[in-house]
């Protein structure tokens, strides 16, 4: 990608009504566009970040036996009436609409009910289980508050996985595998050291659910963390009984702000009983399927990572999810220099190294400022001075000083 061809432009300031740092920086850098409060479009750079996160999540979900599908966003009201979650007094985030004939529909805020209803067509025998399916789906939630940028939106992308198991033993084995997969995901995207398994309320279905909370001052949750054991408790269930149950010590717990980036939840057989999802066991008995639900906020992660790593100059992307690995800048316009920069651009792209190439006719300071704002992990500058010495200027986004290296050294660094 050449910056001269990218339709988005960097901005000196974000919209005056945008309060959240994550949205301010992402808008200024041209990653997202604000349509309205809590609703954002993902532009080419932002979409690449989103897809890189999805790729990592997809690999880990496939590795534990997940099968990807995509459900509809329009949902029938009767399913949610059966489970008593259609009433807005019970679920206050619904967006609803109507067909021309007056039938009321919901716009998906979750998918437990539709997927479970669908499974009645595919599960009838113990031989059909287990089944574990997931999707990347745009969710719509009528949030009262939408002031945290993309960390709490009215429209957002979630990975939601649903497990269907023979019994509690089979369910628990898969549930535990999801915990490990989630920890790998957060490690791979660059926030593993700041993300902790957190005990939270299980509601009416189980004693606990598990969240994955990432430490950030911008978070909306309060957790109590034991760093040594890497376990946390959400403030909503933080009491002596829970502390004792988890064999923790109150004196070792640290109160911190965090953002929930994932959650996993056991429904047991409650949902399958409500929607009559059952199978015939080996002995010929009717058994209800054990269900689990597992979510990761894909777009929320982008906001959390922005809040975590950004500095006073702009975005700072972990290499695994950055839209490009290298930000190549050409300073000068001579034919020889342009030829040199173009050749380097081709060399890197031919080596499967993703490069965004600033070939614009701008002042040096403006180009360097944009590079800091965009947050690409590696910056490479080709200049007349370097051309004379057959060298390049290279620095990581997180480094304070650049280094002078040659082309072979650059390729070695980028391929390591």
N, C-alpha and C positions, 0 to 999 in steps of 0.2 A: 504494500500500500504506500503510495506517495501522498504526502500531506497536501500537496497542491490539488489532488483529486478528491480528497475527503470533503464532503459537503458541509460538515460541521465546522464551527469556528470556536476557538477559545474565547471566553468572556472575562472582562476585568472584574465583574461582580455578578453574583447570583440574584435571582428575583428577591425583591425587598421583603416579601411575605414568607420567605423560606427560612425557617429557624434552625433546622438541623444541619450540623456541619457536613454530614455525609452527602446530603442532597445538594448543599451549596457547592461543594467541590466537584461532585459528579456533573452537575449542570454546567459549571464554569469550564470544565475540561471537555465538555461535549460528549459525555457518556450517556446521559439521560436527558429527557425533555419533560418538563412539568406540564401536564395537561390540566390538572386541578389538584386540590389538596388530597394527598394520599394516592394519587394516580399519576404514574410516570411511564413515558415511552422509553424503550431501550434502543439507543442509536447504535451505529455499527460497532464502536469501541465497547460500549456497555454490553451489547449482545455477545461479543466475543468473550468477555469476562464470564458472563452467565453460562455460555456454552462450555467453557473450560471447567467451571465448577460442575456442571452436569456430567461432563465426561468422567471426572473422578468419581462422582457419586454413582454413576451408571456402572463403572467397572467394579466397584465394591459391592453393589447390589447384585450384579450378575454372579459375582464370585461366591455369594452365599445362597445361590439358587433362585434369585428373583427373576421374574419374567416381566418384561416391560409391555405395557399397553397404554391406551389413552381413552379415558371415559369422556362422556358428554358433560358440557357445562350446564345445560338445561336439565332440571330434575323434576320428577313427578312428586306431587305433594303427598300422595297416599302412602308412600314408603315412610316418609318422615312423620306422618300422622300415626302410623302403627307404632313407631318407637318413641312417640311423644316428644318429638323435637321440631315439629312444624310450627307450633305456637310461639309467637315472638316473645311471649312472657317467659318461655323456657330457653329459647335461643334468640338473642337480641341482635344478631349480626346479619340476618337474612336480607338479601335483595330479592324481591319477588316481581314477577311479571305475569301477563296473561296471554293466552292464545286468542285468536279472533273469535272462537266460540265461547270465550269466557273462562275456560279452564285455567286454574292458577298453577304457575310453575315457579320453582326456585332456581336461583343462579348459584352454582355450587360454591359453598363455603367449606365443604368437606365431602368425602365420598364413601364413608363406611356403609351407609344404607344402600346406595345403588350398586356397589360392587358385591355386597353380600347377597342382594336380591339376584344379581346376575349369576352368582355362583350356584344358585339352585338348579340352573340348567346344566351344570358341569360336575356337580358332586352328588352322587347317590350311593356310592359304595366306599368301604374303607380303602379299596384299591385306588380311589381317586385322590387320596390325600397323602402327603401334604401338598398344598398349593400356596405359592407366595408370589404375589403380583404387585407391581409398582408402576407409577406414572410420574411424569413432570406435567403439572396441570396449573393453569391460571385459576386462582381462587378469588372469589369476590366476597368481601366482608364489609358490612355497613358499620364501620368503626365510628364511634362517637368522637374519639380523638385520633387525629392523623397529623401529628406534629413532629414525628421522629424521622421524617424523610422516608427512605425505602426500608427502614427498620420496622415500621408499622404502617402498612399501606391498606387502602381499600381494595386494591387489585395487586396481586403478587403471585409469584411462581413458587410452588412447593413441590418437593418430591414426597409423595405419600405412598407407603407400602402397606399391604394388608396380608396377614398370614392366616391360613386356614389349616388347622391341625386336628389330628385324630383325638388327642387327649392332652392333658395338662403337661405330661412329661415331654411329649413331642413339641408342644408349644414352647415350653421353657427352654429347650435346647436351641430352638430357632431364635427366641427372644435374646438369649445370651450371645448368639452369633451376631445379632444386629448391634448390640452394645460394642462388641469388638470392631465391627465394620465401621461404625460411626466414629470411633476413636481413631481408626486409620484414616478415614476421610478428613477429619479435622487436622490431623497431623500432616497429611499430604497437601492440604491447601494453605498451610502455614500458621495455623492457630492452635496446634495441639497442646502447646505448653500453657495456653491461656484458657483452655476449655475443659470443663470438669463435669463428670457424671453427678447429677444432682437429684436428690430425692424430693418429690413433690406430691401433692395430693392425688390420690387415685379416684376421687369422686365416689360414686355409688358402686363402682365395679370391683375395686381392689384396694388394698391398704395403701399402696404407693403407685405412682407412675414415676417414670424417670425422664428427666430433662437433661439436656446438654447445654450448660450455661458458659458463655464466654465473658471473661472479665473485661469490663469497659465502663468508664465513668458515664458514658451515654446510655447505659442500660436502664431498663425500666423495672428490673427485678432486684431484690435484695436477697443475697444468699449468705450462708454461713459455711465457710470452707476450712477443711482440714487439709493443708497443703501436703503434709507428709503422706497421707493416705489417698490423696487426690479424690476425696469425696466431699460433696457439699449437700446442704439441706436448704431448700427454699424457705424463705421467711414464713410462708403460709402454713407450714407444718413444723416449724422449729419449736420444739418443746422438749422437756426432760424425757418424756416417754420415747420420742423418736430418737433422741440422742443416745439413750440407753439401748434401744433396739438395734441401732447401728454400731454399738460398741465404740462410741466416740466419747470424747471428754469436752465439756463445754469450754474449759480453759484453753483448749487447743483450737477453738473455732474462731475464724476471722470474718468479720462482717464486711461485705463488699457489694458493689453494684455490678450487675451482669446483664447480659442479653441472652435470651433463650434462642438457640440456633437449631435445636432439634428436640424431639420428644418421642418416647415410646410408651405404649399403653396396652395393658391387657384387658380385654373385654370378657374373658372367660366364655361362657355360653350364652350370656345375656342377649346379645344381638342375634345369635342364631336361633334362639328360642322365640324371640319377638318376630323374626322374619321366616321362621320355620325352615332353617337350613340344617338338614340332618343327613345322616348316612346310615347304611345298614352295616353293622359290625360283622366280624367273622362268625359270631354265634347267631347272627340273624336278628339282633336287637336294633332298635332305633336309637341312635346316639346323636346328640347335637355337637356341631363343630365348634372347636375352641378358636377364638379369633383374637388377633393382635393388630394394632395400628401403629405405624412408625413414620414420623414426619421429619423433614429437614427443610428449612426455609431458604430456598436458593437465592432469591433476591435479597432477603434479609441479610444473608451472609455477606453480600457485596457491601451493604451498608455498614455492617459490623467491622469488616476488614478495613473499610475506609476510615472509620473512627479510630481503629486501633493503630494504624500505621502511618496515617497522613502526618505531615509536618507543616511548618509554616510556609513552605514553598508549594505544597500541593499533594497529590496522591503518591502513594508508595505501594506498588503491587508486589505480593509474593510471586516469585517466578513461575510457579505452577499454574497460576490463574491469570497472569497478565495478558492483555490482548496481543501484545508483541513482546518478544524477548529483547529486541534491540531497537533503540531510537538512533537512527543514523542522520547526522546533520552535515550538510555541505555548506561550508562558509567560503563563499567566493563564486565567481561565475565564468572563469576562464574555461575554454574548451578542454584544456588538459585536465583541469581540476574536475570538471563535470564528468569527463570520461573516466577518471580515477574513481570517483564516488559511485558512478553507475556500475562500474565493473565490480566494486566491492559489494554493492547491493545485490547484483546477480550472483556473485560467489556465495554469499550468505543464504540467499533464498534457495539456490540450487542445493545447498547443504541442509535444506529443510529447517533452517533457522528463520523464524518469523521476524520480519523487519518492517518498521514504519520509517519511511525515508522523507526527511524534511528537505525538499528540493525547492522551497519557496524563496522568492526574492524579498527577504526581510532583513531588518537589522539583526546583528549577531545577538545582542542582548534579548531581543524579543524571541528569537528561536530558542535560546537557552532557557529562558523563563517558561516557555511553552513545554519544553522537555521536562522540566521539574514538575509542572502542573499535571502533565499526562501520567507521570509516575512509572514509566517503562523501566524495567530492572537495569538495563545496560545502555549507556549513552556513548556513542562513538562519533567523533568529530573529524571530518576530513577538511583540511585547510591548505592554503598555499604554502605555509611554513612546513607543514607535515609532508606536503608533496615534494618539497625540495630535499627533505631528509629521508624520504621514503618511510615515514612514520605516521601513526594515528594517535589521537587523544582518546583515551578510554577511561570511564569511571562508572562505578555502580551508582544507582540512584541514592543509596544510603551512605556513600562515601563523601567526605568533604573535599577531597582533592583528586584531580585527574592524574592519570599516568600516561607516559609516552611509551608506546609499544609499536611493534611492527605487525604486519598483516597476519603472519603465521602465528604469532603469539595471541592475537585476537581470536583466531579460529580455535586455537587450543583452549583458550579460556571458555569460549562459548559452547564448545562441544564436551567439556568436562562435566 
